Amino acid sequence: MTLATSEEIFLSAESEKLNPKKLQSLSPFLKLDKIRPGDVLLTRGRAAHSTFIAKATRGEFSHAAIFLPVENSPWPFLVEADGFGVGFTHLPLVFLSVEEFRTITVYSIPNSPLTYKLLRHPEIENKSSEQLYQAASELQAKVLHRRYSILSRLIKPVDLPDNFKDFTEKLIRLTESRIDASSHTGVFCSELVAMYFDALGVPLFEKQRSIQSVSPNHLDESASLLKEVPDAFVDLSKFRHIEGELSNFRFWERKEVLPVFVRQRQDSEVTIRQKEEFEACLMSNIAEISIACLKESQHIYENIIQSANLAGYSGKHDLVDRFLSFANKIYLSNHIEIVQQSYERDQQFSGSEVPFEERVAWTQAFCKLTELISSLRSTSIRAYTRTDTLLAVTLIRNQLEDKKISMRTRLSLKRKRRALLREYRSYKASFPDIDLFVDKLKTKEPLTDKSFGLIEKIILEAKIAAIMELGIDPDSIPENSHLGEMTQAPNMAGSFDH
């Protein structure tokens, strides 16, 4: 493989990397493993009307949203009501590398809100998964894909002087002039939250309050029974060095999709057939993206094997061992993802019939395995690029030993060698050890026994599958050894083309 190909692979792998400025623009970051069904997200945006709403309702926040359980998903999805309507919001998934061997999977909260908080009702864990799904289904049947309520309804329950209340209501009506509420009223953001807890039969306040009179800041008052979830957001100031990588998974934009469904519901109620088609299309999209990621990883794996062959032909057997080590880690990460997907598809960890504890256990295991896969791939690619650069330097040195080359060619080769050496020193080449990763999960991460058991089982099955596919007897492999030496890349296409 030529050096140019190596650089192209490196740039491709680094294209999703986030520099500090981009990371800051995507903050705040909500930790994925901290989220539970029924959690309430409060925010205040940067727009002038957001500040006005917060002050008019006498608090810090201008918007509320809620995480609801969704079938065929190991974690809840955010549902909110805003100017685009009532519907799901797909948050960008980011992998934060905060220190060696440690990656945090987080959601980026859109539009960089000025203030934010995650709240949870202490009684929510007493509800079964069936009750949580039932309440979510009832809520979706009532309000999903409806238009947003007229914002001025928020002013009616606010304790303001009558003359100022009239002025405020007229002022807010100006911000909603594009919304035609004559067809159907819909709900506003905090009303949506209150409706879910009402469907659950869980009181939100010490003293009863009507659903229509709940504002975002009422949910944060002392009279509210909701409590803040500790350590739910990543504090970037705590880390000296932090890197980020934006997930390759892409969902439809809320502003592009939601108005379509809102118009459909305005003309007629969304039918069961339309709902099923949407869900099937969404799941198919997720599956296609996952297959594409695996195939891209397989392509990188094959290029590493080519580099190993080139090093072997050049007599650099020490570099061959390094390349094979990197290839093994990429290969193992592919098998972990394949087994992970198989468990998600076959074991049915989502759905109203699955106990809440099992869904939580799978969500935790899924997140940590995703972190491991990301770490194995990204760090192995960086280490591979460093070693491939070293191989290029070695080949140039061999060319310089040829006394027949011209002076012009010799000077050109020396310039290339100096540039490659600078690149070589800039690459960081450490990558995680799986056994160390599992040990840290056991001692430092707040995982349930079920979650940890799932992680160990999936990693073990992935190791055995990888070893068997390479034609090696698993019993002959020491516990901490590599998967075995390879001279060609096995084709895994049959594993991902389900």
C-alpha positions as CSV (number, residue, x, y, z in Angstrom):
1,M,0.0,0.0,0.0
2,T,1.3,3.5,-0.9
3,L,1.8,6.3,1.6
4,A,-1.0,8.3,-0.2
5,T,-3.5,5.6,0.6
6,S,-2.4,5.6,4.2
7,E,-3.0,9.4,4.5
8,E,-6.4,9.1,2.8
9,I,-7.5,6.5,5.4
10,F,-6.2,8.6,8.3
11,L,-8.0,11.7,7.0
12,S,-11.2,9.7,6.5
13,A,-11.0,8.3,10.0
14,E,-10.3,11.7,11.5
15,S,-13.1,13.5,9.5
16,E,-15.6,13.1,12.3
17,K,-13.2,14.3,15.0
18,L,-14.3,17.4,16.9
19,N,-11.8,20.1,17.8
20,P,-12.2,22.1,21.1
21,K,-14.1,24.9,19.4
22,K,-16.6,22.5,17.8
23,L,-17.0,20.6,21.1
24,Q,-17.8,23.8,22.8
25,S,-20.5,24.7,20.2
26,L,-22.1,21.3,20.7
27,S,-22.2,21.5,24.5
28,P,-23.9,20.9,26.9
29,F,-23.5,17.1,26.8
30,L,-26.0,14.9,28.5
31,K,-24.7,11.5,29.6
32,L,-26.6,8.7,27.8
33,D,-26.4,6.2,30.7
34,K,-28.0,8.8,33.1
35,I,-31.3,9.0,31.2
36,R,-34.4,7.0,32.3
37,P,-37.9,7.0,30.9
38,G,-39.9,9.8,32.3
39,D,-36.9,12.1,32.8
40,V,-37.7,15.8,32.2
41,L,-35.2,18.1,30.4
42,L,-35.5,21.8,31.2
43,T,-33.6,24.4,29.1
44,R,-33.5,28.1,28.3
45,G,-32.6,29.0,24.8
46,R,-30.5,32.0,23.6
47,A,-33.3,33.7,21.6
48,A,-34.8,36.9,23.0
49,H,-38.3,35.3,23.4
50,S,-36.8,32.5,25.5
51,T,-35.4,35.0,28.0
52,F,-38.7,36.8,28.0
53,I,-40.6,33.6,28.7
54,A,-38.3,32.6,31.5
55,K,-38.6,36.0,33.2
56,A,-42.4,36.2,32.6
57,T,-42.8,32.8,34.3
58,R,-40.4,33.8,37.1
59,G,-37.7,31.3,36.7
60,E,-34.6,30.2,34.8
61,F,-36.2,28.0,32.1
62,S,-38.3,28.6,29.0
63,H,-38.8,25.1,27.6
64,A,-39.5,21.6,28.9
65,A,-39.2,18.2,27.1
66,I,-39.5,14.6,28.3
67,F,-37.8,11.3,27.5
68,L,-40.3,8.6,26.7
69,P,-39.8,4.8,26.2
70,V,-39.9,3.7,22.5
71,E,-40.3,0.2,21.2
72,N,-37.3,-1.4,19.6
73,S,-35.0,1.1,21.3
74,P,-32.7,0.3,24.3
75,W,-33.0,3.9,25.5
76,P,-35.8,6.5,25.7
77,F,-36.3,9.2,23.0
78,L,-36.8,12.9,23.6
79,V,-40.3,14.2,22.9
80,E,-41.1,17.9,22.9
81,A,-43.5,20.4,21.7
82,D,-42.2,23.5,19.9
83,G,-42.9,25.7,16.9
84,F,-42.5,22.7,14.5
85,G,-45.1,20.7,16.4
86,V,-45.3,17.8,18.9
87,G,-42.9,14.9,18.1
88,F,-39.6,13.2,18.6
89,T,-36.2,14.9,18.6
90,H,-33.2,12.9,17.7
91,L,-30.2,14.2,19.6
92,P,-26.7,14.0,18.1
93,L,-24.6,11.2,19.6
94,V,-21.1,12.1,20.6
95,F,-18.2,10.0,22.0
96,L,-16.0,12.1,24.4
97,S,-12.5,10.8,25.2
98,V,-11.7,12.4,28.5
99,E,-8.6,10.4,29.5
100,E,-6.8,7.3,28.4
101,F,-9.1,4.2,28.1
102,R,-12.2,6.3,29.1
103,T,-14.9,7.3,26.7
104,I,-18.2,8.8,27.6
105,T,-21.2,8.5,25.3
106,V,-23.3,11.6,25.4
107,Y,-26.1,13.5,23.7
108,S,-25.5,17.0,22.4
109,I,-28.3,19.3,23.5
110,P,-29.1,21.4,20.3
111,N,-28.7,25.2,20.1
112,S,-26.4,25.4,23.2
113,P,-29.0,26.5,25.8
114,L,-27.9,29.0,28.4
115,T,-29.3,26.9,31.3
116,Y,-30.3,23.3,31.5
117,K,-31.3,20.6,34.0
118,L,-32.4,17.0,34.1
119,L,-35.2,16.1,36.5
120,R,-36.7,12.8,37.6
121,H,-39.7,11.8,39.6
122,P,-38.8,9.5,42.6
123,E,-41.9,7.4,42.0
124,I,-41.1,6.6,38.4
125,E,-39.1,3.5,39.2
126,N,-42.0,2.0,41.0
127,K,-43.9,1.9,37.7
128,S,-43.5,-1.2,35.6
129,S,-42.3,-1.1,32.0
130,E,-45.8,-1.9,30.8
131,Q,-47.2,1.1,32.6
132,L,-44.5,3.4,31.2
133,Y,-45.2,2.2,27.7
134,Q,-49.0,2.4,28.1
135,A,-48.8,6.0,29.3
136,A,-46.4,6.9,26.5
137,S,-48.7,5.3,23.9
138,E,-51.8,7.1,25.2
139,L,-49.9,10.4,25.1
140,Q,-48.7,9.8,21.5
141,A,-52.2,8.9,20.4
142,K,-53.5,12.2,21.8
143,V,-50.9,14.8,20.8
144,L,-48.1,13.3,18.6
145,H,-47.8,15.2,15.3
146,R,-50.1,17.9,16.4
147,R,-49.3,21.6,16.0
148,Y,-47.8,23.5,18.9
149,S,-50.3,25.3,21.1
150,I,-50.6,29.1,21.0
151,L,-47.7,30.3,23.3
152,S,-49.8,33.0,24.9
153,R,-51.7,30.2,26.9
154,L,-48.6,30.2,29.1
155,I,-49.4,33.7,30.3
156,K,-52.8,32.8,31.8
157,P,-51.5,30.8,34.8
158,V,-48.7,33.3,35.6
159,D,-49.0,35.5,38.6
160,L,-48.8,38.9,37.0
161,P,-50.7,42.2,37.3
162,D,-53.7,42.2,35.0
163,N,-52.5,45.2,33.0
164,F,-49.1,43.7,32.5
165,K,-50.5,40.3,31.7
166,D,-52.6,41.7,28.8
167,F,-49.5,43.5,27.4
168,T,-47.3,40.3,27.8
169,E,-50.0,38.2,26.1
170,K,-50.1,40.5,23.1
171,L,-46.3,40.7,22.9
172,I,-45.9,36.9,22.8
173,R,-48.6,36.6,20.2
174,L,-46.2,38.4,17.9
175,T,-43.7,35.6,18.1
176,E,-46.3,33.0,17.2
177,S,-47.8,34.9,14.2
178,R,-46.7,32.1,11.8
179,I,-48.7,29.5,13.8
180,D,-52.3,29.1,12.7
181,A,-54.1,27.6,15.8
182,S,-57.5,27.7,14.3
183,S,-57.3,24.1,13.1
184,H,-56.4,22.4,16.3
185,T,-54.8,23.7,19.5
186,G,-52.2,21.1,20.3
187,V,-50.2,21.5,23.6
188,F,-47.3,23.5,24.8
189,C,-44.1,22.1,26.1
190,S,-44.7,21.8,29.9
191,E,-48.3,20.8,29.3
192,L,-46.9,17.8,27.4
193,V,-44.8,16.8,30.4
194,A,-47.7,17.1,32.8
195,M,-50.0,15.0,30.5
196,Y,-47.5,12.1,30.6
197,F,-47.4,12.0,34.4
198,D,-51.2,12.4,34.5
199,A,-51.5,9.3,32.3
200,L,-49.1,7.5,34.7
201,G,-51.2,8.5,37.7
202,V,-48.2,10.2,39.3
203,P,-48.7,13.6,40.9
204,L,-46.3,16.3,39.9
205,F,-46.9,18.7,42.7
206,E,-47.6,18.6,46.5
207,K,-50.8,20.6,45.8
208,Q,-52.9,19.8,42.8
209,R,-52.4,22.0,39.8
210,S,-54.3,21.8,36.5
211,I,-52.3,20.5,33.5
212,Q,-53.0,23.6,31.5
213,S,-51.5,25.9,34.1
214,V,-48.1,24.2,34.3
215,S,-45.1,26.2,33.0
216,P,-41.5,25.0,32.7
217,N,-40.5,26.8,35.8
218,H,-43.3,25.2,37.9
219,L,-41.5,21.9,37.3
220,D,-38.4,23.3,38.9
221,E,-40.0,24.9,42.0
222,S,-39.8,23.5,45.5
223,A,-43.5,22.5,45.3
224,S,-42.7,20.2,42.4
225,L,-42.0,16.5,43.3
226,L,-39.4,16.3,40.5
227,K,-35.8,16.1,41.7
228,E,-32.6,17.0,39.8
229,V,-30.5,14.0,38.5
230,P,-27.0,14.5,39.8
231,D,-24.0,14.4,37.5
232,A,-26.2,14.1,34.4
233,F,-24.2,16.6,32.3
234,V,-20.5,16.5,31.4
235,D,-18.5,19.4,33.0
236,L,-15.9,20.1,30.4
237,S,-13.9,22.3,32.8
238,K,-13.0,19.3,34.9
239,F,-10.8,17.9,32.2
240,R,-7.4,19.2,31.0
241,H,-7.6,17.4,27.7
242,I,-10.8,16.3,26.0
243,E,-11.5,14.9,22.5
244,G,-14.8,14.2,20.8
245,E,-16.0,12.2,17.9
246,L,-19.5,12.7,16.3
247,S,-21.3,9.4,15.7
248,N,-21.8,8.4,12.1
249,F,-25.4,7.6,12.8
250,R,-27.7,10.3,11.3
251,F,-31.4,10.7,11.8
252,W,-33.9,12.9,10.0
253,E,-33.9,16.5,11.0
254,R,-36.9,17.5,13.2
255,K,-37.6,20.7,11.2
256,E,-37.7,18.7,8.0
257,V,-39.8,15.7,9.0
258,L,-42.1,16.9,11.7
259,P,-44.0,19.6,9.7
260,V,-44.9,16.9,7.2
261,F,-46.6,14.7,9.8
262,V,-48.2,17.7,11.4
263,R,-49.8,18.6,8.1
264,Q,-51.0,15.0,7.8
265,R,-52.6,15.0,11.2
266,Q,-54.2,18.4,10.6
267,D,-56.0,17.0,7.5
268,S,-56.7,13.6,9.1
269,E,-55.5,11.5,12.1
270,V,-52.3,9.5,11.4
271,T,-53.4,6.0,10.6
272,I,-51.9,2.9,12.1
273,R,-50.5,1.9,8.7
274,Q,-48.6,5.2,8.4
275,K,-47.2,4.9,11.8
276,E,-46.0,1.3,11.1
277,E,-44.4,2.4,7.8
278,F,-42.6,5.3,9.5
279,E,-41.2,3.0,12.2
280,A,-40.2,0.3,9.6
281,C,-38.4,3.0,7.5
282,L,-36.6,4.3,10.6
283,M,-35.4,0.9,11.7
284,S,-34.3,0.0,8.2
285,N,-32.4,3.3,8.0
286,I,-30.6,2.5,11.3
287,A,-29.7,-1.0,10.0
288,E,-28.4,0.3,6.7
289,I,-26.1,2.8,8.5
290,S,-24.8,0.1,10.9
291,I,-24.0,-2.2,7.9
292,A,-22.2,0.7,6.2
293,C,-20.1,1.4,9.3
294,L,-19.1,-2.3,9.5
295,K,-18.1,-2.4,5.9
296,E,-16.0,0.7,6.2
297,S,-14.3,-0.9,9.2
298,Q,-13.7,-4.0,7.1
299,H,-12.1,-1.9,4.4
300,I,-9.7,-0.3,6.9
301,Y,-8.9,-3.8,8.2
302,E,-8.0,-5.0,4.7
303,N,-5.7,-2.0,4.1
304,I,-3.9,-2.8,7.4
305,I,-3.3,-6.4,6.1
306,Q,-1.9,-4.9,2.9
307,S,0.5,-2.8,4.9
308,A,1.5,-5.9,6.8
309,N,2.2,-7.7,3.5
310,L,4.3,-4.8,2.3
311,A,6.3,-4.8,5.5
312,G,6.9,-8.5,5.1
313,Y,8.1,-8.2,1.5
314,S,10.5,-5.4,2.7
315,G,11.9,-7.6,5.5
316,K,10.5,-5.5,8.3
317,H,9.1,-8.4,10.4
318,D,8.8,-6.3,13.6
319,L,6.4,-4.0,11.8
320,V,4.4,-7.0,10.5
321,D,3.7,-8.0,14.1
322,R,2.5,-4.4,14.9
323,F,0.2,-4.3,11.8
324,L,-1.3,-7.6,12.7
325,S,-2.0,-6.5,16.3
326,F,-3.9,-3.4,14.9
327,A,-5.7,-5.6,12.4
328,N,-6.8,-8.0,15.2
329,K,-8.3,-5.2,17.3
330,I,-10.2,-3.8,14.3
331,Y,-11.4,-7.4,13.5
332,L,-12.4,-8.0,17.1
333,S,-14.3,-4.7,17.2
334,N,-16.3,-5.8,14.2
335,H,-17.3,-9.0,15.8
336,I,-18.3,-7.3,19.1
337,E,-20.6,-5.1,17.1
338,I,-22.0,-8.0,15.2
339,V,-22.8,-9.9,18.4
340,Q,-24.1,-6.8,20.0
341,Q,-26.6,-6.3,17.1
342,S,-27.5,-9.9,17.2
343,Y,-28.4,-9.6,20.9
344,E,-30.4,-6.5,20.3
345,R,-32.3,-8.1,17.5
346,D,-32.9,-11.6,18.9
347,Q,-33.0,-11.1,22.7
348,Q,-35.8,-8.4,22.5
349,F,-34.6,-6.1,25.2
350,S,-37.2,-3.4,24.2
351,G,-40.9,-3.5,24.3
352,S,-43.6,-3.0,26.9
353,E,-43.5,-6.7,28.0
354,V,-39.8,-6.5,29.0
355,P,-39.1,-5.7,32.7
356,F,-37.8,-2.2,33.4
357,E,-34.6,-3.7,35.1
358,E,-33.7,-5.7,32.1
359,R,-34.1,-2.8,29.7
360,V,-31.9,-0.6,32.0
361,A,-29.3,-3.4,32.1
362,W,-29.2,-3.7,28.3
363,T,-29.1,0.1,27.9
364,Q,-26.0,0.3,30.1
365,A,-24.3,-2.7,28.4
366,F,-25.1,-1.3,25.0
367,C,-23.6,2.1,25.8
368,K,-20.4,0.6,27.3
369,L,-19.9,-1.8,24.4
370,T,-20.4,1.0,21.9
371,E,-17.7,3.0,23.8
372,L,-15.4,0.0,23.6
373,I,-16.0,-0.5,19.8
374,S,-15.3,3.2,19.2
375,S,-12.1,3.1,21.3
376,L,-10.8,0.0,19.6
377,R,-11.4,1.3,16.1
378,S,-10.2,4.9,16.5
379,T,-7.1,4.2,18.6
380,S,-6.1,1.3,16.4
381,I,-6.4,3.4,13.3
382,R,-4.2,6.1,14.9
383,A,-1.6,3.5,15.9
384,Y,-1.7,1.9,12.5
385,T,-1.2,5.3,10.8
386,R,1.8,6.0,13.0
387,T,3.4,2.6,12.1
388,D,2.5,3.0,8.4
389,T,4.4,6.3,8.5
390,L,7.4,4.6,10.1
391,L,7.3,2.0,7.3
392,A,7.3,4.8,4.7
393,V,10.3,6.4,6.4
394,T,12.1,3.0,6.4
395,L,11.4,2.5,2.7
396,I,12.7,6.0,1.9
397,R,15.9,5.3,3.8
398,N,16.4,2.2,1.8
399,Q,16.1,4.2,-1.4
400,L,18.7,6.7,-0.1
401,E,21.2,3.9,0.2
402,D,21.1,3.5,-3.6
403,K,24.1,5.4,-4.9
404,K,22.7,5.5,-8.4
405,I,19.9,8.0,-7.7
406,S,20.4,11.6,-8.8
407,M,21.1,14.4,-6.3
408,R,17.8,16.0,-7.1
409,T,15.9,12.8,-6.2
410,R,18.0,12.4,-3.1
411,L,17.1,15.9,-1.8
412,S,13.4,15.3,-2.6
413,L,13.5,12.0,-0.7
414,K,15.2,13.7,2.3
415,R,12.5,16.4,2.4
416,K,9.8,13.7,2.4
417,R,11.5,11.8,5.1
418,R,11.7,14.9,7.4
419,A,8.0,15.6,6.8
420,L,7.1,12.0,7.6
421,L,9.1,12.1,10.8
422,R,7.3,15.2,12.0
423,E,4.0,13.4,11.3
424,Y,5.2,10.3,13.1
425,R,6.0,12.2,16.2
426,S,2.6,13.9,16.2
427,Y,0.6,10.7,16.2
428,K,-0.4,9.2,19.6
429,A,-0.3,5.4,19.5
430,S,-1.8,4.1,22.7
431,F,-4.9,1.9,22.5
432,P,-7.1,0.1,25.1
433,D,-6.7,-3.4,26.4
434,I,-10.0,-5.2,26.6
435,D,-9.3,-7.0,29.8
436,L,-8.3,-3.7,31.4
437,F,-11.5,-2.1,30.1
438,V,-13.6,-4.8,31.7
439,D,-11.7,-4.6,35.0
440,K,-12.3,-0.8,35.1
441,L,-16.0,-1.4,34.5
442,K,-16.1,-3.8,37.4
443,T,-14.4,-1.5,39.9
444,K,-15.3,2.1,38.8
445,E,-18.5,2.1,36.8
446,P,-21.9,2.0,38.5
447,L,-23.2,-1.0,36.5
448,T,-25.7,-3.6,37.5
449,D,-24.7,-7.2,37.7
450,K,-26.9,-7.9,34.7
451,S,-25.2,-5.2,32.6
452,F,-21.8,-6.4,33.5
453,G,-22.8,-10.0,32.7
454,L,-24.1,-9.0,29.3
455,I,-20.9,-7.2,28.5
456,E,-18.7,-10.1,29.5
457,K,-20.8,-12.6,27.6
458,I,-20.9,-10.5,24.3
459,I,-17.1,-9.9,24.4
460,L,-16.5,-13.6,25.0
461,E,-18.8,-14.6,22.1
462,A,-17.1,-12.1,19.9
463,K,-13.6,-13.4,20.7
464,I,-14.6,-17.0,20.1
465,A,-16.4,-16.1,16.8
466,A,-13.3,-14.1,15.6
467,I,-10.9,-16.9,16.5
468,M,-13.1,-19.6,14.9
469,E,-13.4,-17.6,11.7
470,L,-9.7,-17.4,11.5
471,G,-9.4,-21.2,11.7
472,I,-7.7,-21.3,15.1
473,D,-8.5,-23.6,18.0
474,P,-9.8,-21.4,20.8
475,D,-8.3,-23.8,23.4
476,S,-4.8,-23.2,22.0
477,I,-5.0,-19.4,22.5
478,P,-3.6,-18.0,25.8
479,E,-6.0,-15.8,27.7
480,N,-4.2,-12.5,26.9
481,S,-2.8,-13.3,23.5
482,H,-3.7,-11.7,20.1
483,L,-6.2,-13.5,17.9
484,G,-3.4,-15.0,15.8
485,E,-1.3,-14.1,12.9
486,M,-3.0,-13.5,9.6
487,T,-1.7,-13.1,6.1
488,Q,-4.9,-12.2,4.4
489,A,-8.2,-10.5,5.4
490,P,-11.2,-12.7,5.9
491,N,-14.3,-11.4,4.1
492,M,-17.0,-10.5,6.7
493,A,-19.6,-9.3,4.3
494,G,-21.7,-12.3,4.9
495,S,-21.8,-11.4,8.6
496,F,-23.3,-8.0,8.1
497,D,-25.6,-8.5,5.1
498,H,-28.5,-9.7,7.2
